[in-house]
Amino acid sequence: MKKAKPSIFNYLYEEPGPNTKRLTAIATVISGCLLAALFFAITLRFYTTGQFARQHWYFFARFTTWKFVLSGIWGTVQAAFVAGILAFILGFCMMAGRICKYTVVRFICTAFIEFTRGVPTLLLIYFFFLALPAMGIQMQALLKISYPVAISASGIVAEILRTGVLAVPRGQTEAAASLGLTEWHVFTKIIFPQGFRYVIPSLISEIVIVVKDTTFAYIVSFPDLMQNAKVLISNYDAMLSVYVLVAILYITINYVLNTLSEKLAQRRTISWQKS
């Protein structure tokens, strides 16, 4: 029987002793009881206020309702896809500028990265929704949500890409330069492809944040999942049932993305151990 190879968890944390395990078990039981009591109290409150009545749930048996929900999911996918592509392009440009040899370019890119990481996404959305039209600049609702979400995520994407690029051994750069390759060819053909593979799981995790940020699309009246949910609530006066469904759908989407990220990270760890 093969002995399992130690993981990073084994190096960072010690095996808990008997007392720690006992305290952990007690804390787990107490926390579980408190959560169960809280869940029961909330459910009872919803029941006494009539939120489980048929009138708040019957419309889910209609095909038109699910068609409307699916159109909202498609809107969310569109917004997240456009925002993700734009965030990657902006992030790549900012990453390349931050590691370049020109001080002015590095300063500008660093300032932009810190700006995007510090400004709330909602504030950027209001800028595109209110400020730009006041200046006479009009754009589609999809772009009003995709642009600010992309700008907000681009700073983090830039830092993720920079981490991957810096993780590539410097010896490969020196070896490529000794072969007569230019800096641009070294970066695009050797350094960035390897660095990109290192950070694919982190980039997928960032997509989860992009998907969650698209929930602000109702501000610009873009027909995504949240906007369509508000329409259903308005038509059927069914806030609990609709929001429960929307929460389940978002959790499912983000769970799939997180699982994909973890699988890729595990494959990367296994490939490192074999090498």
PyMOL commands that set and color helices and strands:
alter all, ss='L'
color gray80, all
select helices_A, chain A and resi 8-12+18-48+54-56+58-61+63-98+103-118+121-134+141-167+170-178+183-198+200-220+225-236+239-274
alter helices_A, ss='H'
color red, helices_A
deselect
rebuild
show_as cartoon
